[in-house]
Amino acid sequence: MAWRLTYFEEVANDIRDAKEWYKEKRPGLEKRFATATKATIRRIAIHYIMH
């Protein structure tokens, strides 16, 4: 069973800022970061008891 994960607006801001930073370093890298971030959030929601 997956839980809905909620987080502070600052988290969304930090993720957005990190995506921009990665994009500046190498265009396209922000997409890899976004994909990895979404996958991690999904895993946390599914395996919440471990976190």
PQR file of N, CA, C, O and H, with PARSE charges and radii, in Angstrom:
ATOM      1  N   MET A   1       0.842  -1.179   0.000 -0.4000 1.5000
ATOM      2  CA  MET A   1       0.000   0.000   0.000 -0.0000 2.0000
ATOM      3  C   MET A   1       0.887   1.243   0.000  0.5500 1.7000
ATOM      4  O   MET A   1       1.794   1.360   0.825 -0.5500 1.4000
ATOM      5  N   ALA A   2       0.637   2.141  -0.895 -0.4000 1.5000
ATOM      6  CA  ALA A   2       1.404   3.381  -0.965 -0.0000 2.0000
ATOM      7  C   ALA A   2       0.657   4.486  -0.232  0.5500 1.7000
ATOM      8  O   ALA A   2      -0.565   4.602  -0.325 -0.5500 1.4000
ATOM      9  H   ALA A   2      -0.099   2.045  -1.565  0.4000 1.0000
ATOM     10  N   TRP A   3       1.398   5.272   0.480 -0.4000 1.5000
ATOM     11  CA  TRP A   3       0.835   6.411   1.193 -0.0000 2.0000
ATOM     12  C   TRP A   3       1.048   7.656   0.358  0.5500 1.7000
ATOM     13  O   TRP A   3       1.950   7.713  -0.478 -0.5500 1.4000
ATOM     14  H   TRP A   3       2.391   5.177   0.556  0.4000 1.0000
ATOM     15  N   ARG A   4       0.218   8.640   0.589 -0.4000 1.5000
ATOM     16  CA  ARG A   4       0.412   9.925  -0.070 -0.0000 2.0000
ATOM     17  C   ARG A   4       1.453  10.688   0.740  0.5500 1.7000
ATOM     18  O   ARG A   4       1.303  10.880   1.947 -0.5500 1.4000
ATOM     19  H   ARG A   4      -0.514   8.593   1.268  0.4000 1.0000
ATOM     20  N   LEU A   5       2.481  11.108   0.075 -0.4000 1.5000
ATOM     21  CA  LEU A   5       3.564  11.827   0.736 -0.0000 2.0000
ATOM     22  C   LEU A   5       3.361  13.317   0.521  0.5500 1.7000
ATOM     23  O   LEU A   5       3.223  13.778  -0.612 -0.5500 1.4000
ATOM     24  H   LEU A   5       2.603  10.952  -0.905  0.4000 1.0000
ATOM     25  N   THR A   6       3.345  14.054   1.602 -0.4000 1.5000
ATOM     26  CA  THR A   6       3.245  15.507   1.495 -0.0000 2.0000
ATOM     27  C   THR A   6       4.512  16.110   2.074  0.5500 1.7000
ATOM     28  O   THR A   6       5.134  15.544   2.973 -0.5500 1.4000
ATOM     29  H   THR A   6       3.457  13.680   2.522  0.4000 1.0000
ATOM     30  N   TYR A   7       4.881  17.263   1.548 -0.4000 1.5000
ATOM     31  CA  TYR A   7       6.082  17.917   2.026 -0.0000 2.0000
ATOM     32  C   TYR A   7       5.913  19.425   1.932  0.5500 1.7000
ATOM     33  O   TYR A   7       5.013  19.922   1.256 -0.5500 1.4000
ATOM     34  H   TYR A   7       4.375  17.723   0.818  0.4000 1.0000
ATOM     35  N   PHE A   8       6.777  20.132   2.610 -0.4000 1.5000
ATOM     36  CA  PHE A   8       6.709  21.582   2.661 -0.0000 2.0000
ATOM     37  C   PHE A   8       7.013  22.199   1.302  0.5500 1.7000
ATOM     38  O   PHE A   8       7.709  21.603   0.479 -0.5500 1.4000
ATOM     39  H   PHE A   8       7.508  19.728   3.160  0.4000 1.0000
ATOM     40  N   GLU A   9       6.493  23.378   1.079 -0.4000 1.5000
ATOM     41  CA  GLU A   9       6.729  24.105  -0.165 -0.0000 2.0000
ATOM     42  C   GLU A   9       8.225  24.310  -0.406  0.5500 1.7000
ATOM     43  O   GLU A   9       8.674  24.334  -1.552 -0.5500 1.4000
ATOM     44  H   GLU A   9       5.928  23.862   1.747  0.4000 1.0000
ATOM     45  N   GLU A  10       8.990  24.456   0.670 -0.4000 1.5000
ATOM     46  CA  GLU A  10      10.436  24.642   0.546 -0.0000 2.0000
ATOM     47  C   GLU A  10      11.091  23.451  -0.149  0.5500 1.7000
ATOM     48  O   GLU A  10      12.081  23.616  -0.863 -0.5500 1.4000
ATOM     49  H   GLU A  10       8.625  24.436   1.601  0.4000 1.0000
ATOM     50  N   VAL A  11      10.551  22.272   0.053 -0.4000 1.5000
ATOM     51  CA  VAL A  11      11.101  21.085  -0.606 -0.0000 2.0000
ATOM     52  C   VAL A  11      10.923  21.212  -2.118  0.5500 1.7000
ATOM     53  O   VAL A  11      11.858  20.971  -2.881 -0.5500 1.4000
ATOM     54  H   VAL A  11       9.747  22.139   0.632  0.4000 1.0000
ATOM     55  N   ALA A  12       9.734  21.585  -2.539 -0.4000 1.5000
ATOM     56  CA  ALA A  12       9.472  21.775  -3.973 -0.0000 2.0000
ATOM     57  C   ALA A  12      10.389  22.859  -4.538  0.5500 1.7000
ATOM     58  O   ALA A  12      10.896  22.728  -5.652 -0.5500 1.4000
ATOM     59  H   ALA A  12       8.974  21.781  -1.919  0.4000 1.0000
ATOM     60  N   ASN A  13      10.600  23.922  -3.777 -0.4000 1.5000
ATOM     61  CA  ASN A  13      11.497  24.995  -4.214 -0.0000 2.0000
ATOM     62  C   ASN A  13      12.930  24.491  -4.348  0.5500 1.7000
ATOM     63  O   ASN A  13      13.621  24.817  -5.314 -0.5500 1.4000
ATOM     64  H   ASN A  13      10.188  24.029  -2.872  0.4000 1.0000
ATOM     65  N   ASP A  14      13.371  23.700  -3.382 -0.4000 1.5000
ATOM     66  CA  ASP A  14      14.734  23.158  -3.431 -0.0000 2.0000
ATOM     67  C   ASP A  14      14.915  22.232  -4.635  0.5500 1.7000
ATOM     68  O   ASP A  14      15.954  22.259  -5.295 -0.5500 1.4000
ATOM     69  H   ASP A  14      12.811  23.435  -2.597  0.4000 1.0000
ATOM     70  N   ILE A  15      13.910  21.422  -4.913 -0.4000 1.5000
ATOM     71  CA  ILE A  15      13.979  20.522  -6.061 -0.0000 2.0000
ATOM     72  C   ILE A  15      14.042  21.337  -7.354  0.5500 1.7000
ATOM     73  O   ILE A  15      14.832  21.028  -8.245 -0.5500 1.4000
ATOM     74  H   ILE A  15      13.066  21.400  -4.377  0.4000 1.0000
ATOM     75  N   ARG A  16      13.226  22.358  -7.454 -0.4000 1.5000
ATOM     76  CA  ARG A  16      13.235  23.219  -8.638 -0.0000 2.0000
ATOM     77  C   ARG A  16      14.605  23.883  -8.815  0.5500 1.7000
ATOM     78  O   ARG A  16      15.145  23.927  -9.920 -0.5500 1.4000
ATOM     79  H   ARG A  16      12.583  22.609  -6.729  0.4000 1.0000
ATOM     80  N   ASP A  17      15.155  24.396  -7.715 -0.4000 1.5000
ATOM     81  CA  ASP A  17      16.472  25.038  -7.771 -0.0000 2.0000
ATOM     82  C   ASP A  17      17.556  24.046  -8.180  0.5500 1.7000
ATOM     83  O   ASP A  17      18.451  24.381  -8.957 -0.5500 1.4000
ATOM     84  H   ASP A  17      14.716  24.361  -6.817  0.4000 1.0000
ATOM     85  N   ALA A  18      17.473  22.829  -7.657 -0.4000 1.5000
ATOM     86  CA  ALA A  18      18.459  21.802  -8.006 -0.0000 2.0000
ATOM     87  C   ALA A  18      18.353  21.445  -9.488  0.5500 1.7000
ATOM     88  O   ALA A  18      19.368  21.256 -10.159 -0.5500 1.4000
ATOM     89  H   ALA A  18      16.746  22.557  -7.026  0.4000 1.0000
ATOM     90  N   LYS A  19      17.129  21.352  -9.993 -0.4000 1.5000
ATOM     91  CA  LYS A  19      16.959  21.068 -11.422 -0.0000 2.0000
ATOM     92  C   LYS A  19      17.610  22.158 -12.268  0.5500 1.7000
ATOM     93  O   LYS A  19      18.257  21.859 -13.272 -0.5500 1.4000
ATOM     94  H   LYS A  19      16.305  21.505  -9.448  0.4000 1.0000
ATOM     95  N   GLU A  20      17.445  23.403 -11.875 -0.4000 1.5000
ATOM     96  CA  GLU A  20      18.077  24.521 -12.602 -0.0000 2.0000
ATOM     97  C   GLU A  20      19.592  24.402 -12.563  0.5500 1.7000
ATOM     98  O   GLU A  20      20.264  24.609 -13.572 -0.5500 1.4000
ATOM     99  H   GLU A  20      16.919  23.646 -11.059  0.4000 1.0000
ATOM    100  N   TRP A  21      20.126  24.068 -11.391 -0.4000 1.5000
ATOM    101  CA  TRP A  21      21.576  23.935 -11.227 -0.0000 2.0000
ATOM    102  C   TRP A  21      22.111  22.837 -12.148  0.5500 1.7000
ATOM    103  O   TRP A  21      23.110  23.031 -12.842 -0.5500 1.4000
ATOM    104  H   TRP A  21      19.580  23.900 -10.571  0.4000 1.0000
ATOM    105  N   TYR A  22      21.437  21.680 -12.148 -0.4000 1.5000
ATOM    106  CA  TYR A  22      21.864  20.583 -13.012 -0.0000 2.0000
ATOM    107  C   TYR A  22      21.775  20.977 -14.480  0.5500 1.7000
ATOM    108  O   TYR A  22      22.648  20.621 -15.272 -0.5500 1.4000
ATOM    109  H   TYR A  22      20.626  21.522 -11.585  0.4000 1.0000
ATOM    110  N   LYS A  23      20.733  21.707 -14.846 -0.4000 1.5000
ATOM    111  CA  LYS A  23      20.568  22.153 -16.241 -0.0000 2.0000
ATOM    112  C   LYS A  23      21.713  23.065 -16.662  0.5500 1.7000
ATOM    113  O   LYS A  23      22.197  22.983 -17.791 -0.5500 1.4000
ATOM    114  H   LYS A  23      20.024  21.996 -14.203  0.4000 1.0000
ATOM    115  N   GLU A  24      22.147  23.939 -15.743 -0.4000 1.5000
ATOM    116  CA  GLU A  24      23.266  24.838 -16.041 -0.0000 2.0000
ATOM    117  C   GLU A  24      24.573  24.062 -16.209  0.5500 1.7000
ATOM    118  O   GLU A  24      25.424  24.431 -17.018 -0.5500 1.4000
ATOM    119  H   GLU A  24      21.753  24.005 -14.826  0.4000 1.0000
ATOM    120  N   LYS A  25      24.723  22.985 -15.436 -0.4000 1.5000
ATOM    121  CA  LYS A  25      25.949  22.191 -15.518 -0.0000 2.0000
ATOM    122  C   LYS A  25      26.028  21.434 -16.840  0.5500 1.7000
ATOM    123  O   LYS A  25      27.073  21.397 -17.490 -0.5500 1.4000
ATOM    124  H   LYS A  25      24.032  22.685 -14.778  0.4000 1.0000
ATOM    125  N   ARG A  26      24.904  20.831 -17.226 -0.4000 1.5000
ATOM    126  CA  ARG A  26      24.848  20.095 -18.493 -0.0000 2.0000
ATOM    127  C   ARG A  26      23.387  19.951 -18.901  0.5500 1.7000
ATOM    128  O   ARG A  26      22.626  19.260 -18.224 -0.5500 1.4000
ATOM    129  H   ARG A  26      24.055  20.861 -16.699  0.4000 1.0000
ATOM    130  N   PRO A  27      22.987  20.586 -19.986 -0.5600 1.5000
ATOM    131  CA  PRO A  27      21.602  20.499 -20.438  0.2800 2.0000
ATOM    132  C   PRO A  27      21.148  19.044 -20.567  0.5500 1.7000
ATOM    133  O   PRO A  27      21.856  18.205 -21.124 -0.5500 1.4000
ATOM    134  N   GLY A  28      19.979  18.770 -20.053 -0.4000 1.5000
ATOM    135  CA  GLY A  28      19.424  17.420 -20.055 -0.0000 2.0000
ATOM    136  C   GLY A  28      19.631  16.706 -18.739  0.5500 1.7000
ATOM    137  O   GLY A  28      18.873  15.796 -18.401 -0.5500 1.4000
ATOM    138  H   GLY A  28      19.404  19.452 -19.601  0.4000 1.0000
ATOM    139  N   LEU A  29      20.651  17.105 -17.987 -0.4000 1.5000
ATOM    140  CA  LEU A  29      20.931  16.457 -16.703 -0.0000 2.0000
ATOM    141  C   LEU A  29      19.804  16.693 -15.714  0.5500 1.7000
ATOM    142  O   LEU A  29      19.567  15.864 -14.836 -0.5500 1.4000
ATOM    143  H   LEU A  29      21.266  17.844 -18.262  0.4000 1.0000
ATOM    144  N   GLU A  30      19.106  17.816 -15.845 -0.4000 1.5000
ATOM    145  CA  GLU A  30      17.986  18.110 -14.942 -0.0000 2.0000
ATOM    146  C   GLU A  30      16.868  17.079 -15.100  0.5500 1.7000
ATOM    147  O   GLU A  30      16.141  16.807 -14.145 -0.5500 1.4000
ATOM    148  H   GLU A  30      19.299  18.490 -16.558  0.4000 1.0000
ATOM    149  N   LYS A  31      16.725  16.508 -16.286 -0.4000 1.5000
ATOM    150  CA  LYS A  31      15.698  15.480 -16.508 -0.0000 2.0000
ATOM    151  C   LYS A  31      16.050  14.200 -15.762  0.5500 1.7000
ATOM    152  O   LYS A  31      15.183  13.547 -15.182 -0.5500 1.4000
ATOM    153  H   LYS A  31      17.316  16.729 -17.062  0.4000 1.0000
ATOM    154  N   ARG A  32      17.322  13.853 -15.783 -0.4000 1.5000
ATOM    155  CA  ARG A  32      17.764  12.665 -15.031 -0.0000 2.0000
ATOM    156  C   ARG A  32      17.554  12.882 -13.535  0.5500 1.7000
ATOM    157  O   ARG A  32      17.123  11.977 -12.821 -0.5500 1.4000
ATOM    158  H   ARG A  32      18.027  14.384 -16.254  0.4000 1.0000
ATOM    159  N   PHE A  33      17.866  14.097 -13.070 -0.4000 1.5000
ATOM    160  CA  PHE A  33      17.666  14.420 -11.663 -0.0000 2.0000
ATOM    161  C   PHE A  33      16.185  14.325 -11.304  0.5500 1.7000
ATOM    162  O   PHE A  33      15.831  13.749 -10.275 -0.5500 1.4000
ATOM    163  H   PHE A  33      18.216  14.832 -13.650  0.4000 1.0000
ATOM    164  N   ALA A  34      15.319  14.889 -12.147 -0.4000 1.5000
ATOM    165  CA  ALA A  34      13.879  14.868 -11.878 -0.0000 2.0000
ATOM    166  C   ALA A  34      13.351  13.435 -11.834  0.5500 1.7000
ATOM    167  O   ALA A  34      12.549  13.090 -10.966 -0.5500 1.4000
ATOM    168  H   ALA A  34      15.607  15.357 -12.982  0.4000 1.0000
ATOM    169  N   THR A  35      13.798  12.612 -12.763 -0.4000 1.5000
ATOM    170  CA  THR A  35      13.371  11.210 -12.793 -0.0000 2.0000
ATOM    171  C   THR A  35      13.810  10.476 -11.533  0.5500 1.7000
ATOM    172  O   THR A  35      13.029   9.737 -10.935 -0.5500 1.4000
ATOM    173  H   THR A  35      14.449  12.892 -13.468  0.4000 1.0000
ATOM    174  N   ALA A  36      15.048  10.679 -11.134 -0.4000 1.5000
ATOM    175  CA  ALA A  36      15.569  10.025  -9.927 -0.0000 2.0000
ATOM    176  C   ALA A  36      14.853  10.523  -8.677  0.5500 1.7000
ATOM    177  O   ALA A  36      14.580   9.746  -7.763 -0.5500 1.4000
ATOM    178  H   ALA A  36      15.683  11.280 -11.620  0.4000 1.0000
ATOM    179  N   THR A  37      14.551  11.816  -8.637 -0.4000 1.5000
ATOM    180  CA  THR A  37      13.850  12.388  -7.482 -0.0000 2.0000
ATOM    181  C   THR A  37      12.446  11.813  -7.364  0.5500 1.7000
ATOM    182  O   THR A  37      12.021  11.432  -6.274 -0.5500 1.4000
ATOM    183  H   THR A  37      14.773  12.448  -9.380  0.4000 1.0000
ATOM    184  N   LYS A  38      11.725  11.746  -8.476 -0.4000 1.5000
ATOM    185  CA  LYS A  38      10.370  11.181  -8.465 -0.0000 2.0000
ATOM    186  C   LYS A  38      10.388   9.722  -8.029  0.5500 1.7000
ATOM    187  O   LYS A  38       9.542   9.293  -7.245 -0.5500 1.4000
ATOM    188  H   LYS A  38      12.070  12.055  -9.362  0.4000 1.0000
ATOM    189  N   ALA A  39      11.353   8.962  -8.538 -0.4000 1.5000
ATOM    190  CA  ALA A  39      11.461   7.545  -8.170 -0.0000 2.0000
ATOM    191  C   ALA A  39      11.740   7.389  -6.678  0.5500 1.7000
ATOM    192  O   ALA A  39      11.186   6.504  -6.027 -0.5500 1.4000
ATOM    193  H   ALA A  39      12.040   9.311  -9.175  0.4000 1.0000
ATOM    194  N   THR A  40      12.592   8.244  -6.146 -0.4000 1.5000
ATOM    195  CA  THR A  40      12.915   8.189  -4.714 -0.0000 2.0000
ATOM    196  C   THR A  40      11.695   8.531  -3.863  0.5500 1.7000
ATOM    197  O   THR A  40      11.420   7.856  -2.871 -0.5500 1.4000
ATOM    198  H   THR A  40      13.042   8.963  -6.675  0.4000 1.0000
ATOM    199  N   ILE A  41      10.974   9.562  -4.243 -0.4000 1.5000
ATOM    200  CA  ILE A  41       9.762   9.948  -3.503 -0.0000 2.0000
ATOM    201  C   ILE A  41       8.741   8.808  -3.547  0.5500 1.7000
ATOM    202  O   ILE A  41       8.090   8.511  -2.546 -0.5500 1.4000
ATOM    203  H   ILE A  41      11.197  10.109  -5.050  0.4000 1.0000
ATOM    204  N   ARG A  42       8.608   8.174  -4.714 -0.4000 1.5000
ATOM    205  CA  ARG A  42       7.689   7.043  -4.853 -0.0000 2.0000
ATOM    206  C   ARG A  42       8.097   5.896  -3.926  0.5500 1.7000
ATOM    207  O   ARG A  42       7.248   5.294  -3.267 -0.5500 1.4000
ATOM    208  H   ARG A  42       9.137   8.415  -5.527  0.4000 1.0000
ATOM    209  N   ARG A  43       9.402   5.594  -3.876 -0.4000 1.5000
ATOM    210  CA  ARG A  43       9.882   4.514  -2.996 -0.0000 2.0000
ATOM    211  C   ARG A  43       9.628   4.845  -1.524  0.5500 1.7000
ATOM    212  O   ARG A  43       9.262   3.963  -0.747 -0.5500 1.4000
ATOM    213  H   ARG A  43      10.091   6.082  -4.411  0.4000 1.0000
ATOM    214  N   ILE A  44       9.816   6.085  -1.146 -0.4000 1.5000
ATOM    215  CA  ILE A  44       9.558   6.488   0.242 -0.0000 2.0000
ATOM    216  C   ILE A  44       8.087   6.296   0.573  0.5500 1.7000
ATOM    217  O   ILE A  44       7.752   5.801   1.649 -0.5500 1.4000
ATOM    218  H   ILE A  44      10.114   6.801  -1.778  0.4000 1.0000
ATOM    219  N   ALA A  45       7.208   6.682  -0.342 -0.4000 1.5000
ATOM    220  CA  ALA A  45       5.768   6.547  -0.107 -0.0000 2.0000
ATOM    221  C   ALA A  45       5.364   5.082   0.023  0.5500 1.7000
ATOM    222  O   ALA A  45       4.498   4.746   0.830 -0.5500 1.4000
ATOM    223  H   ALA A  45       7.481   7.084  -1.217  0.4000 1.0000
ATOM    224  N   ILE A  46       5.986   4.213  -0.765 -0.4000 1.5000
ATOM    225  CA  ILE A  46       5.648   2.795  -0.731 -0.0000 2.0000
ATOM    226  C   ILE A  46       6.238   2.115   0.507  0.5500 1.7000
ATOM    227  O   ILE A  46       5.582   1.277   1.127 -0.5500 1.4000
ATOM    228  H   ILE A  46       6.690   4.486  -1.420  0.4000 1.0000
ATOM    229  N   HIS A  47       7.454   2.466   0.861 -0.4000 1.5000
ATOM    230  CA  HIS A  47       8.161   1.815   1.958 -0.0000 2.0000
ATOM    231  C   HIS A  47       8.314   2.758   3.148  0.5500 1.7000
ATOM    232  O   HIS A  47       9.378   2.821   3.764 -0.5500 1.4000
ATOM    233  H   HIS A  47       7.987   3.146   0.358  0.4000 1.0000
ATOM    234  N   TYR A  48       7.268   3.476   3.461 -0.4000 1.5000
ATOM    235  CA  TYR A  48       7.301   4.506   4.501 -0.0000 2.0000
ATOM    236  C   TYR A  48       7.774   3.977   5.842  0.5500 1.7000
ATOM    237  O   TYR A  48       8.419   4.714   6.588 -0.5500 1.4000
ATOM    238  H   TYR A  48       6.404   3.425   2.960  0.4000 1.0000
ATOM    239  N   ILE A  49       7.487   2.760   6.169 -0.4000 1.5000
ATOM    240  CA  ILE A  49       7.815   2.210   7.479 -0.0000 2.0000
ATOM    241  C   ILE A  49       9.328   2.149   7.694  0.5500 1.7000
ATOM    242  O   ILE A  49       9.787   2.183   8.836 -0.5500 1.4000
ATOM    243  H   ILE A  49       6.963   2.161   5.563  0.4000 1.0000
ATOM    244  N   MET A  50      10.108   2.061   6.615 -0.4000 1.5000
ATOM    245  CA  MET A  50      11.559   1.971   6.718 -0.0000 2.0000
ATOM    246  C   MET A  50      12.200   3.343   6.923  0.5500 1.7000
ATOM    247  O   MET A  50      13.367   3.431   7.305 -0.5500 1.4000
ATOM    248  H   MET A  50       9.735   2.034   5.688  0.4000 1.0000
ATOM    249  N   HIS A  51      11.452   4.402   6.674 -0.4000 1.5000
ATOM    250  CA  HIS A  51      12.033   5.738   6.734 -0.0000 2.0000
ATOM    251  C   HIS A  51      11.582   6.409   7.980  0.5500 1.7000
ATOM    252  O   HIS A  51      11.955   7.554   8.235 -0.5500 1.4000
ATOM    253  H   HIS A  51      10.504   4.330   6.364  0.4000 1.0000
TER
END
